[in-house]
Amino acid sequence: MRLTPVADYTAHLSEKEQAHLAYVMEFNEVSPSIRQAHRLKNSVTKASCKTALLKLFEAMMGEEKFFEIKVVLKQDKLRKYFPQSYSSQPMEEVVIKLLEAWHHKRRQEQSR
């Protein structure tokens, strides 16, 4: 597995289950997200029928993954635009408002 946390969740699978999961991943050119790996682990511990479990692997690997976008702005880059009294929360609110205004303006320009 590519991600260590995912490997931690799936390490308890039997050799056959790991081989099937590896096949599904390779065939579909996907790897489980941490959330999917956690669901796999819970499903394996609850599953009584291995055939159903293998079908669950296939279904889960076919799901669309949603990735959280994380943007980090360094304080020295932002600080010059804000008064010293601003903490991170008011700074974030101003940035979001500016982005909303920018987005609105772009949509208006595109609709012309």
C-alpha positions, -999 to +999 in steps of 0.1 A: +000+000+000+012+035-007+002+051+026+014+037+059-019+045+078-038+025+051-014-004+055-020-003+093-058-006+087-054-035+063-025-054+079-049-076+098-066-090+067-059-126+058-034-132+030-062-141+006-081-109+015-049-088+011-043-104-023-078-097-034-077-061-022-043-057-040-059-072-072-089-048-070-065-018-064-042-028-093-071-035-117-089-003-109-056+017-104-068+030-071-058+028-034-081+031-004-084+065+014-079+064+051-116+065+056-121+036+032-094+016+049-111+022+082-144+010+068-127-021+053-113-029+088-147-026+104-163-047+077-137-074+080-143-078+117-181-079+112-183-099+080-193-136+082-193-142+045-160-138+027-177-135-008-197-106+004-166-090+018-147-093-015-177-077-033-176-049-006-139-044-014-147-039-051-176-015-044-156+006-020-126+009-044-151+021-070-163+050-049-152+085-057-127+099-032-130+134-019-098+152-010-096+180+014-077+210+001-055+226+027-038+259+020-013+273+044-004+310+042+026+321+061+020+347+087+048+370+074+030+372+040-004+379+055+006+402+084+015+431+062-021+434+051-037+433+086-035+454+117-014+439+145-046+435+166-061+409+142-058+373+153-060+344+128-098+341+130-106+377+118-078+373+091-094+342+078-129+358+077-114+387+056-097+363+032-129+343+028-149+375+021-123+386-005-124+352-022-162+353-023-161+388-039-135+376-064-155+345-072-187+366-077-169+390-100-155+362-121-189+346-125-204+379-136-176+384-161-180+348-175-217+353-179-213+383-202 
